[in-house]
């Protein structure tokens, strides 16, 4: 993770800003504005490929709001957490920030964001999907606006399935375990890759919920030390010990799964539809034999959605202008435009009714099919993991103890018990 440890860049940028008036900004996010004009600094997370969209969006907004200028800064995914933490701590934050609810909730617990309940009218609030709005609330207070969404799909290499003699795509974790054995026996390769790295994907925690595990009780204490929780631990431990999950699952993140799928090393990939374009560009042969299906789930039938939101720092110097821009960015029209440009899903009710998410063209591509399947899932999908100010500690407690059980350092019962005690001592 990128760390901001030195002041030298900051010093240089400030000096250049003083000495050369033509410089608009530097990497620390300095702001300048004409007298009487409010400058809103807007940070996104690794969305530079959509530069043309944001350029057009900002021009339209500024033309409709003559007293406001928007400065867009795109931040690499790996740098965002430390960059925004540093800015918030120094009380020099941007005015509008794109984050995900899990990380944003950690700072919401520190009272870092502007509360929105009294500032967003009910009529506007009701334009967003209710379950997605809920993902940006903490302690009954709203701290973010929903933006774009992705739901997980299962992308299959049909050649792999034919070689293994699999005619029916696995739809549940029980069927996945059967397919994993069949693929390994017939091809010698792995069915899938799942990461158990604490700092990476929360997919394992989501699988627990799909299997019927209640993670936390009403008081926020561990509820996963239960028969369902132990069964979920046992499921992943068994798959790992039988050799159906690559050993690097304990050290590599979700990006490794994409690399394995593109190189033909695994039969299926659980990911968002937006990665299909990457697979097509990087591995056209694999893409040509790929198909998509709804995400794998447990007996609950629950399906996940990954949400990105928009927050306004409490220390913003332009809170009113920032809110106006944030609402413009996330309205029906602009969410629909962005969803089409970035191959994601909108979080507003009206935008999702567009035929783009319902109707398949005559010669539908795999990407077209993925979009429609994703949108269909969104009707019942939900953010499966709880919004917590210290969610990372919950994930760490479960993943590290689950790893210990996989490596035979602990029994499953002991691993579950230790994970619960570790969480309860920090919550």
N, C-alpha and C positions, 0 to 999 in steps of 0.2 A: 504494500500500500504506500502510495506516495506520501511523503512527510514534508511539511514546510518547516525547515529547521534554521534557515539562514535569513538574515535581514538584508543581504547585499542587493538582491533583486529589487526589493521594495525601495531601498534607498536610491538605487539608480533610476527607477521609474519616477519617483517623486522629483528627483533633480531634473530629469528630462522634461517632466511636465512643467516645471517652473521655467526652464531655460528655453523650451521650444513650444510655443503656443499651438503649433499645428499638430502636435501629437494628441490624439483623442484619448487614448488609454494605454495602459500596460497590463501585465499579467496579474497585478494585484487588484485590478478592478477599480481604479480611480475614476471619478465622475467629473464631467464638466458640463455646463449648460449656460445658455444665454440668459440674461436677466429676465425674470418673469416666465421662464420655461422650466417645467418639471422634467427632470431626466430620470427615467425608470431603468434601472439596470436589471436585466433578465438573464438568469443562468439556466442553461439546459445541460442535460447529461448525455454526452456523446451523440449529438444529433446533427453534426456538421454535414453529413450527406444530404440533409434536408435544407441546406442553406437557401436555395431559391424560394422554398415555401416560406421560410421565416422572413426573408427580405420583402416578399410581397405582402405578407401579413402585417409586418411593421409599417410599411408604407401606407397601407389601407387604414390602419389604426391611427397613425399620425395625421392623415388627411381628415379624419373624422374628429380628431381631438387636437386642435391647433396648439394648445398650451402644453402638450406632453410630447417628449421625445423618448424613444426606447433604444437602449443600447444592449445588443444581444452578445452574450459571451457563452461559448460552448466549452464545457469542461469534460476532460476524459473521465470515463466511468470510474476508473481506479483512483482518480484524484479527488472526486467530488466530496467524499465524506470528510477528509481532512481539510480540504479547502473551505468548506462551509463551516466546519467546526471552528477553524481559525478566525474566519470573518465574523461569526456570531460572537465568539469570545472577546474579540477586539471591539465589538459594537460598531463594526464597519461592514455590515452585510450588504449583499445586493438587495433589490426591492422585491423581486419575484424569483422563486427558485423551483426548479423541477427536481423532485426527489421521489423515492418510493415510500409508502406509508410506514413500513417497518422502521426504516432509519429516521424518517421525519418524526415518528412517535417518540423516539429516544430524546430528541430535542424538544418535543412538545412537553415532555415531562419536566423539562427545565424552564418552561414558560418562554420559549424562544420565538414562538410564532404568534401572529395576530389571531385572536379568536374571531371566528366568522359568523357565529350564530346570529348576532344582532346586526350584522352588516350585510348579510345576503338575504333578501326577501324570500319568504316561503315559496312564492311562485317560481322564482329562479332556482331555488334549491330543489324543487320537485322536478326540474327538467333533467336532473342527473339520476342515474340508476340508484335506487335506495340502498341496496347492499354495498355498492361501491362508495357512496357517500359515507356510510357507516365506517368504512375502513380508515377514514381520516378523522376519526373522533377518538378522544381519550378522556376518560372520566366524565363522559356526557357532554364534552365541549368539542366543537368542530375546529380543526386547525388547518384544513386543506381543502382545495377544490379538486374533484376527480378530473383526470385528463385521459390519457390513452391507456388501453388495456390489451392484454394478450391472454388467451387461454391455451393451455397445453394440448397438443395433439400427439398422436403416435404416428411417426413416419416409418414406414416399413420398406425394407429391401425385398421385393417379391422374389428375386432369384434365390435369396437365402431361404425363404419360406418353402419354395418348391424343393430345394435340395433336402430340406429337413422333413418334407412330407406333411407340412402344416397347411391345411385348407381353410381353417377358420381362424381369423385374427383374434388373438387374446384380448378380452375386454375387461378382465378382472385380475387382481393380483394372484389369485389361485391359478387361473389359466396362464398367467405369465410364468409362474414357477414351472408348470408343465412344459411350456414352450421352451423355456431356458434349458431344461434337461434334454429335450428332443433335439434342439439345435446343436447343443454341445456334443451329444452322442453321434449325430449324423454328419456334422461339418467340422467339429473340433474347435469351433469358434464360439464367441459369446453372443447371447441374444441381445443384451443391452448393457448400458453403463449407468450406474447411479453413484453420485458423489456423496461421501460421508465426511467431507471436510467442513468443520464447524463454521468457517468464515464464508462459505460458498452458498449454494442453493439450499432453500428450505424444503425441497421436494420430499425428503424423507419424513419431515414433520407433517407435511400435507398428507402423505400416504398413511400415517398413523390415524389422522382424522377420518380419512376415507375408509379405513378398516374398523372404525367405530370407537376409536380411543378419544376420551375427553382429556385434553391436555391439562387444563387448569380448572379449579372449582371457582365458585362465585367470589371467594376471598382472594383469588389469585395464587392459591397454593397448588402444588402438584397433585393432579388427579390421575396421572398416567400410571401410578403404581397400582395397577388393577389387572384382572385377568386379560382384558383386552390389550392393555399396554404391554404385558409380558408376551402375549401372542404376537404382537407387532414386532417387538424386539426379536423374538424367536424366528420369525419369518425371514428377516434380513440376515440374521446370524446363520441360519441354515443354508441360504443361497450362497453366502460367502464361503462357508466351510466346504460346501460341495463343489466349489470351483466354478460356479455359474456367474460370478461377478469378478471382473478383473481386479487383481490385487492393488493396482494403483487407484482404485476407488477410495482408498483411505488417504491418499495424498494429492490427487488431482481433482480439479473442479469440473463444472459442467462443460466448459469449453473443450475439455478433452473428449467428451462424449461426441461432440460435433466432429472433431478431428477423426475419431475412430469410425464414425459412420461414413464420412466422406472417403476414407481410405478402404472401405469395405471390410472392416474388422468386426463390426457388430451388425446385427440384423435389424435392429429398430432403434429409433431415437425419440425420446420424449422431449418435445421442444415446442416453441411457438411457431406459427405459420411463417413469421417473418424470416426464419432461418432457411426456408426453402429456396429463396433467391440466392442466398450464399452458397448453398449446396449445388444449385444449378450452375453457378459461375465457377466454382472450384472443382466440382466433380460431376461433369455433365453425364458421364456414363452411369454413375450411381443414381443421379437424378432421373434418368430415363427409365429406371426399373423401380422407382419409388412410388408408393401410394400412401394415402393418409386415412386415418380412422380417428374416432373420438378418443380422448385420453383414457388410459387405464384407471380403474377405480376399484374400490372395495365393496363390501356388502351394503354400505350406506348409499352407494350410487352418487355420492357427492363429487362435484367437479370443481377444480380450482380456477381462479382467475388471478393474474398478476396485474397489479394496478400501479400506475404512475400518477402522482398528484402534483399540485402546484401550491406552494406555501408562500406566505408573505412574512418576512421577519418582523418581529415586534419593534425592532430598532430601525426599521425603514424610515428614511427621511421623507419619503413621499407615499405614505400608506394609502391615501385616497386614489392617487393616480395609479399606484400599483394594483389596487383592487379592480379598478376600471379595466386595466390591461389584462389582468388574470381572468376576469369574467369574459372579456372579448376573446381571449385565447381559447377558452374552454366552452364557448357557446356552440349551439347545434351546427351552424354552418361551418365554423372553422374546425370543429372536431371531425366533421365528415371529410373536409378537404384534407386534413392531416392524415386521417386514417387511410385514405386512398393513396396518398403520396408515400406513406411509410409502411404500408401493408400491416397495419395494426387495427384495433377496434376502438370505436368511440365509447365514451361513458355517458352519453346523453340518450334519453329514451327516443327522441325524435330521429336522431341521426341513425340509429340502428334500424329504423323502419325503411331506410332507403333500399331500393332493389339491388344495389351493389352487394349487399350482405345476404340476399335471399335467392337471387336468380342466377343460375349457371348459364354461361354462353353456350352456343351449340357445340363448339369444340373446346370444351372446358379443359384448362391445364390443371396440373396438380395443385398449383398455387390458387387457382380459382376454387377448386374443391376444398382446399384447406380453409380459405376465407369463409365459405358458407358453413362448413362444419364448425369452425370456431365461433361464428356468430350464433349458430343454433345452441351451442353449449352455453353461451353467455346468458341465455334466458333463465337458467337455473344455477349458473356458476356463482361461487362466492369466494371471498378471501378466507381461506380455511384456517389460517393461523391467527392467534389473537394479536390485537394491537397493544403493544406493551412498550414502556419506555426503556426496558432492558431486555427486549426480545433476544438479543444476541447471546445473553447469558443462559437463557432457556435452551436455545439451540446448542450452545456449547456443552451444557451439562448432559443433554441427551446424546449428542453425537459422540462425545468423547467416551462415555460409558458404553455406548453401543459398539464403538470400535474395540474397546477392551474385551467385550464379550465375543466379538468376531475373532479376536486374536487369542482366545482361550485364557485371557488374563483374569476373567471373572465369569461366574455363571450368569445366565440371563437374569435370574432372580436378584442376584447381588448387584448387577449393573443397573437394573431398574430402580432398586432401592437407593443406591448411591446417587443416581441422577436426581431422584426426587428430593433427597436430603440436600444435595448441593443447590438445587433451585430454591428450596424453601429457606435455606440459610441466607440467600441473597435477595429474596423477594420481599 
